[in-house]
Amino acid sequence: MDRDLQTRFARDITGLPALRQQGDQDFAARTNELSAFMRERDRVPEAAAAHDASEARLGSWLDGQRAADRRGRLSAQRAGALQGVLGRGWSSER
């Protein structure tokens, strides 16, 4: 049974709503925001140790992308885009 079918059955059984998928335009906008942050500040944004609210939001988003990648839920295209901004090993950086 493939992962999508398993997820659908699990949602049907538990009654939990489907998770919202981030649209491609939203993902591209966050990736561009991440790239600009890195150029301006020469570091990766951090949610927990953020210097301002926009860094906290961006760091939290990046943490979510890492979590999605660990669970096998991040597409190869999105992983490649993040690798292009952050470099190899982006998903294990912290």
NURO-855105 format. One record per residue (C-alpha): residue number from 1; residue in three letters; x, y, z. Coordinates in nm, 2 decimals, padded with zeros to 4 digits, always signed. Layout:
N
   k   r   east  north     up
 NUM ala      X      Y      Z
...
***
This chain:
94
   k   r   east  north     up
   1 met +00.00 +00.00 +00.00
   2 asp +00.15 +00.34 -00.09
   3 arg +00.20 +00.62 +00.16
   4 asp -00.08 +00.84 +00.03
   5 leu -00.34 +00.56 +00.06
   6 gln -00.21 +00.48 +00.41
   7 thr -00.24 +00.85 +00.51
   8 arg -00.60 +00.87 +00.37
   9 phe -00.70 +00.55 +00.56
  10 ala -00.54 +00.68 +00.88
  11 arg -00.73 +01.01 +00.85
  12 asp -01.06 +00.82 +00.78
  13 ile -01.01 +00.60 +01.08
  14 thr -00.90 +00.87 +01.33
  15 gly -01.12 +01.14 +01.20
  16 leu -00.83 +01.39 +01.19
  17 pro -00.85 +01.65 +00.92
  18 ala -00.60 +01.64 +00.63
  19 leu -00.30 +01.85 +00.69
  20 arg -00.28 +02.17 +00.48
  21 gln -00.03 +02.14 +00.20
  22 gln +00.17 +02.45 +00.13
  23 gly +00.12 +02.57 -00.23
  24 asp +00.40 +02.60 -00.47
  25 gln +00.38 +02.99 -00.47
  26 asp +00.39 +03.00 -00.09
  27 phe +00.69 +02.77 -00.09
  28 ala +00.87 +02.97 -00.35
  29 ala +00.80 +03.29 -00.16
  30 arg +00.94 +03.14 +00.17
  31 thr +01.24 +03.01 -00.02
  32 asn +01.31 +03.35 -00.17
  33 glu +01.27 +03.51 +00.18
  34 leu +01.52 +03.25 +00.32
  35 ser +01.77 +03.33 +00.04
  36 ala +01.74 +03.71 +00.12
  37 phe +01.78 +03.64 +00.49
  38 met +02.09 +03.44 +00.43
  39 arg +02.24 +03.71 +00.20
  40 glu +02.17 +03.99 +00.45
  41 arg +02.26 +03.82 +00.77
  42 asp +02.51 +03.55 +00.65
  43 arg +02.35 +03.28 +00.87
  44 val +02.05 +03.04 +00.89
  45 pro +01.74 +03.18 +01.06
  46 glu +01.65 +03.02 +01.39
  47 ala +01.31 +02.99 +01.55
  48 ala +01.42 +02.95 +01.91
  49 ala +01.69 +03.21 +01.92
  50 ala +01.55 +03.46 +01.67
  51 his +01.64 +03.83 +01.69
  52 asp +01.30 +03.94 +01.56
  53 ala +00.95 +03.81 +01.47
  54 ser +01.02 +03.76 +01.10
  55 glu +01.33 +03.55 +01.17
  56 ala +01.12 +03.34 +01.42
  57 arg +00.86 +03.28 +01.15
  58 leu +01.12 +03.19 +00.89
  59 gly +01.31 +02.97 +01.13
  60 ser +00.99 +02.79 +01.23
  61 trp +00.90 +02.74 +00.86
  62 leu +01.25 +02.59 +00.80
  63 asp +01.21 +02.36 +01.10
  64 gly +00.89 +02.24 +00.94
  65 gln +01.06 +02.17 +00.61
  66 arg +01.33 +01.97 +00.79
  67 ala +01.06 +01.77 +00.97
  68 ala +00.88 +01.71 +00.65
  69 asp +01.20 +01.59 +00.49
  70 arg +01.27 +01.35 +00.78
  71 arg +00.92 +01.20 +00.74
  72 gly +00.96 +01.16 +00.37
  73 arg +00.70 +01.42 +00.30
  74 leu +00.91 +01.68 +00.12
  75 ser +00.93 +01.65 -00.26
  76 ala +01.26 +01.61 -00.43
  77 gln +01.20 +01.95 -00.61
  78 arg +01.15 +02.13 -00.28
  79 ala +01.44 +01.96 -00.11
  80 gly +01.66 +02.06 -00.41
  81 ala +01.54 +02.42 -00.38
  82 leu +01.63 +02.43 -00.01
  83 gln +01.97 +02.26 -00.09
  84 gly +02.03 +02.53 -00.35
  85 val +01.99 +02.80 -00.08
  86 leu +02.14 +02.62 +00.22
  87 gly +02.38 +02.37 +00.07
  88 arg +02.43 +02.00 +00.13
  89 gly +02.31 +01.87 +00.45
  90 trp +02.05 +02.14 +00.49
  91 ser +01.80 +01.91 +00.65
  92 ser +02.04 +01.81 +00.93
  93 glu +02.17 +02.16 +01.01
  94 arg +02.08 +02.32 +01.34
***
